[in-house]
Amino acid sequence: MLDVDDIIDELSWRGLLAITTDIDELRKALNSGQLTYYAGFDPTAPGLHIGHLALLLTMRRLQLAGHRPVGLVGGATGLIGDPSGKSAERVLNPLEVVAAWVERIRGEVSRFLDFATGPASALIVSNLEWTGPMTALEFLRDVGKHFSVNRMLDRESVKARLEGGGISYTEFSYQLLQALDFLELHRRYGCALQLGGSDQWGNLVAGVDLIRRVESASVHALAIPLITKPDGTKYGKTEGGAIWLSADLMSPYAFYQFWLNVSDAEVPGLLKVFSFKTQEEIDALAAESVQRPAARLGQRALAEEVTTLVHGAEETRRVMAASQALFGQGELADVDERTLEAAKAEIPSADVRFGGGLKETGGQLPPIADLMAETGIVASKSAARRAIAEGGAYLNNRKVTDVEAAPEAGDLVHGRFLILRRGKRTVGAVEVVSG
């Protein structure tokens, strides 16, 4: 259980309250006993990213405070997609693709909630269960009748689209479908609170209004802020794509490195949102980081905890060992092949091809200086030779002293890799490929 007196205060200091319906009433409801709440996750992509993780961990905090979570996967709404605020309509994915994504995301959501038996045991549902059997006439009579088009046009996501290239009736109707979800979960499970991102606020309150009109009941909505970088862009996206939660979409090594490389200014806020450390622990870590900035203590604590939450303790141990070994603080031979392969994808690298194995053909690899230049960790072969002559070049964490030295077959880690380093922090990799 989460040892807090008031979960609203807990969410507030963590920066997880953007906007709510009547906050005093919500606080009273949460402090009066167990409350059932939900958040939805649409399968509009093959997986979830760290933008979703902030919401999932907020759900987990409420569950640890004794409340019951329902994770909703949008088997129906994922076939449409909510208006993104962008100028273009979402691409409608094939039914079979969405169905596969539903099952995948169902599994991802399940990793962060507790399904053990008990009054706060989590549920996972798909809104296709109740939306699929509904006819168009039933939807218009039972749901659409309760919505004012004028109010719908006032939603920020709709207004943004109307000011641009317009919006289809399909996406315009999305808020009705999300409101229906809240109504259905209220009827089935007594759900009284919906969580979502602040960009979803219009959809959240649409459900609150529908339940008030149809059931004459008072329910609540809570939006968490979009977690943004100092430049205002969303977390969850990089130039290379999303920071995915699934290992097959983003390796645990790359995931760990993402957190390890955030700036000092970002660390306290990210620890509040993505870790379960207390305020005292975060403050102490921030103070120690000021005293020892080069140690990057905050980044290391953040990377370890979030990677453990997402990928588990054993996988985190592997990627931490790999991260340390690449920079001379561990044995490369102790890093498993899969993790080393993932690490290679995140650092400057080059492939060297041989018609057969080195041992079988008696072939010789190019000089280390040439390989350093090939990976790009130095500007040129002459720069590589200078680094070697000055004592700043390493092969598999061993200092290279001969400018003409070349690797041998026995140097290949897992029979495939060579790790090159210039100085303390500039690392590259070579993979020897047959063929």
N, C-alpha and C positions, 0 to 999 in steps of 0.2 A: 504493500500500500504506500501511497505517497503521503509523507508526513507533512501535511500543510493544513493550516486552520481554515483557509478560504481559497478555493481553486481559482476564483476570479482574480484575487490578489496575486496568486502564483503566475497566472497567464499574463497579468498586467506587467509585472516587473521583467518578465521575459520578452516583452514587446510583442505579444501574440494577440492583442486586442486591437483591432482596427475600428470596428463598429459593431454594435449589438442593438437588438431591440431593447426595451426598457431594462437597463442594466441592474437596477435595484430589484426588480422582479425576477430577473434571471439569477442573480446572486441568492435570493431567497429560495428559489426553486432548487438550486444546486445544494444549498445548505440544509434543506428540509428532508432530505432522504435521497434514495437512488433515483436517478433520472436517466431515461433512455434517449440516446442521441445518435445522429448519423451524419456521415459525409459521403458524397458520391464521387466516383472515379470513372470517367468515360474512356472506353477503349478506342480512342481516336489515333493511337500510336501503338507500337508493339510493346510498350512497357511504360513504367512510371519513372520519373526523374526526381531530382532533389527538391524541385518545387513542390511536388506531391509529398515529399518526405516531411516537410514542415507541418503539413496538415495531418499526416499519419501519426506523427509524434505528439501533436496536440490531442488527438484522439486517445493516444496511449496515456497521456497525463490525466485526462478525465477518467479513464478506466482505473488507473491507479488510485484515484481519489474516490473510487467506489461506484462510479456510474457505468451504465451498460452501453457499449458501442455496437452500432450496426454499420458495417461496411457495405455500401451499395455500389455494385458494378453496373455500369450503364449498358446492359445488353440491348436496350431499346434506344436510349438517347445517343449511344455511340454510333448508331446507324445514321444519325442526323448531324450531330455536333453542334455545340452552342456557338452563337455568333462571337467571333474572336475579337471583334473591334478592328480587324484588318479589312482592307478594301475588298478582298476576294472571298467568295464562298468557300467553305471547306469542301474538299473532295469527298464524295460519298464512296466509302470503301465497300467492296463486295461483301455479301452476307457471310460467306464462309471465313473471310479474313477477320471480320469483326467478332464472329463466334470464337475463333481461335484466340484472339486478343482478350476476350472476356475471361476465358479460362486462365490465361497467363496472368492477367491483372488480379483476378481473384486470388491466385496464389501469392502474388506480391503483397497485396493488402494483408493477407493472413499472417505474414511474417512479423507484423508489428503489433498485433492484437493478441490477447490471451483468450484462448478458447476452452480453458479448463472449466470443469463443471462448477457451477456456483451462480449466484444471482447477478454477477457482473460479467458472466461469460459472453463473449462476442458472438455476433451473427454475421454471416455474409449472404447477401441476396443479390439477385439481378432484377432490374425493373422490367425486363421482358416478361417476367412471370405474370404481371397484371396488365401491362400495356399491350402485349401481343394478342391476347384474346379479345380486346376491346374493339368494337366496331367504330367506324368514323362517326356515325350518328350518336352512339353512346358518348364518345369523347366530346362532341360538340354540345350535347345536351347536359352532360354531367359535369363537365369541366369548363368548356369554353363559355358557357352561359354566365359564369361568375366573373369574367374578366372584361374590363373596359379597355377598348382599343386605345383610347386616349392615354390611359395609364401605361399601357404597354409601350406606346411610342415615346414615353418619357424615360424609359430605361436607357442608361448611358451607352450600353453596348449596341442598342438598336439605333439611338440617335447618331452614334459615330458612323454606322453603316449607311444611314439615310443621307448623311452629309457627304458621303463618298459615292460608291458605285451602286448603292441600293442594297436591298436584302430580300431574299426569297421568302415566300410564305413558310417554307419548311423550317428555316432557321428562326423566323419570327415566332413560330409556335413553340420553340424550345422551352421557353419559360413556363408554358402551360404544362409541358411534360414533367419538368422538374417539380412544379407545384403539386402535380398529381402524385409524384413519388412521396413527398412529405405527407400528403393526406393518407396515402395507402399505408405507410409505415406507422402513422399515428393510429390508424384503425387496427392494424394487425398487432402492433407491439407497444402501443402507448407512447410512441416516440414523441418527445416534446421539445427537441432542440435539433436544429440543423447547423452544421459547421461548413464553412467554405472559404475560399479566398475572397479578398475584398473586391476583386473584379467581378464576382458572382453575386454581389449584394442584391441586385434587382431580382434575380432568380430566387434567392433565399427568402426575401420578404413576400414574393408571390405565393410561396407555399404557406407562409404565416397567414396571409390574407385569405387564401382559399379555405384553410381549416377553420378560420373564424367564421366565414360565411356559411360553410356547409355543416360544420359540427358545433358551431357556437362555442368553440374552445379557444383558450389562450395558449399559444406555444411561442417558442423563442428562436431567434437566429443569431449566430455569432460568426463574424468574418474575421479571419486573421489577415494581417497585411501581406502584400506580396514582398517576399524577401529579396531585396535588391542590393546590388554592389554600390560602392561609393559613386560610380558614374551614373547610377540610376537604372542600369539594365538589370534584368531579372537573373537571379540565380537559377540554375537548372539548365542554362544555355551557355555555350561557349562558341567561339568561332568554329570549332570542330564539330559542334553538335551538342546534344543534351548530355547532362551528367546522369547517366542511367543507373538504376538500382539493381539491374540484373547483370550477372557476370558475363553472360554471352553477348551483351550489348556494350558493356564497358568493363574491362578487366578490373578485378579488385586492386591490382597494383596502380592502374591509372586513376581509379577512384581515390585511393589513399593519397596519391601525389597531388590530386586536385586540392584536397584540404590542407596538405602540407605546404602548399605554395600560396595560400591566401596571404594578404598583407597583414601587418601587425594591427592596423586600425580596424580590420574586419573581425579579428578573433573574438573579442568579448561579446559582440552581438551574435555571432554565429554559435558560440558556446551556449548562450542563453536559449537559442531556438533549437539547436540540434543535439544538445547534450542533456544529460540528467544531473549534471553537477549543480550543487546548491549555489545560492548567491555568494555565500562566504567562500566557497571553493573557487568560484570564478574570480572573485575579487583578489584572493590570495595569489592565484595564478597570474593575474594581470600585473600585480605588484612585483612578483618575482621576475616576470618577463621584462619589466622596465629595468630591473637591476642587471639582467643577463640577456640582452636583446639578441646576441649572436646565437644563443642556444635554441631560439625559436620554441620555447617551452609551450606556449599557447597553441601554436600550430600542431605540435606533436601530440599534445593531449587531445585536441580536436580531431585530428586525423585518426588516431587510434580508437577513440570512442565511437565516432560515426561509422568507421569501417567495420568495427565489431558489431554495431547495431545492424548494419546492412548485410554483411557477409559472414559474420561469425568470428569467434575468437581464433580458431585454428588458421583460417585464411588470413586474418590480420597478422598473426604471427609470421606467416610466410612472407607477406609483402613487406613487413617491417624488416625482416632479415635480409630480403633482397635489396631494399632501399639502403640499408647500412652497408651491405657487402659491396655494392656498386661504388661506394665512396671510401672503400678501404677500411671499414669498421667491422668487417666480418669475413667469413670464408665463402668465396663464390661457389666452391664445390658443395657447400651445404644448402644452396638455394636450389629448389626443385626445378626441373626443366620447364614446366609449364609457366611458372612464375617468372623465370628468367626470360622466356620468350615474350611474355607480356611486357616486361620491363624494357626489352629491346625496342618494342613498338613505340615507347614513350621517349626515347633518347635518340640523338643523331646516330644513324646506322648505315651500313653498307653490306652488300652481299658479294661474296667471292665464289665463283663457280669453278668446279673441277670436273673433268671427265670421269674421274673415279675417285675413290677415297685416297687421302694423302698417303696413308701407309701402304696401300696396294700399289699405287702408281709411283711412289717415291717422289712425288711432286713437292714443290716448295711454295709456300705462301709469299706474297710480296713483302718487302721490308716493312717494319712497324711504322716507320716514318710515312711511307706511302699510304698505309692503311689509316693512319691518323688523318691525313689530308682527305682521303676518300670519304671518311665519315663526316668530315666537316668540323671536327673539334679544333682544328687549326686551319689557317687560311691557305696554307700551301705546304708542299713537301719541305721546302727550305725552312719554313716556320716550325715544322715538326722536328727537323734536325736540330734547330736551335733549342727547342724545348728539351730534347733528349740531352744535348750537350750541357744544358744548364741544370740538369737533374730534376726536371719537372714533368717527365713522361713516365707512364706506368702501363704495364701489360698485366692484366689479371691481378692488379694491386701490387705487383712487383716492379720496382724501379728499373727502367731501361737505361743502360749506360753506354751502349754501343749504337752509334747513329746508323750503322749498316745492319743491325740485328733484324732477323726475321723470325716469326713464330714457327714452332714445330707442331707436329701432329699431337704431341702430348700436352700442348698448351690449350687445346680446345676443351672448353667446359661443356660437359655432356656431349662431347664429340662434335660440337657444332659452333660454339660461340667463343669469341675473343672479346674481352672487355678492355677498352682503352681509356686512359684518363690523362688529361693535362691539368696539372696543378691539383687543387683539392676538390674542385666542384664541376669541372667540365668533363663529362663522361660520354663515351660513344661505344658502339658495339659493332662487331663484324660477325656475320654468319657465313660459314663455309657451306655451300650448297652443291651437292653432286648434280652433274648434268651439264 
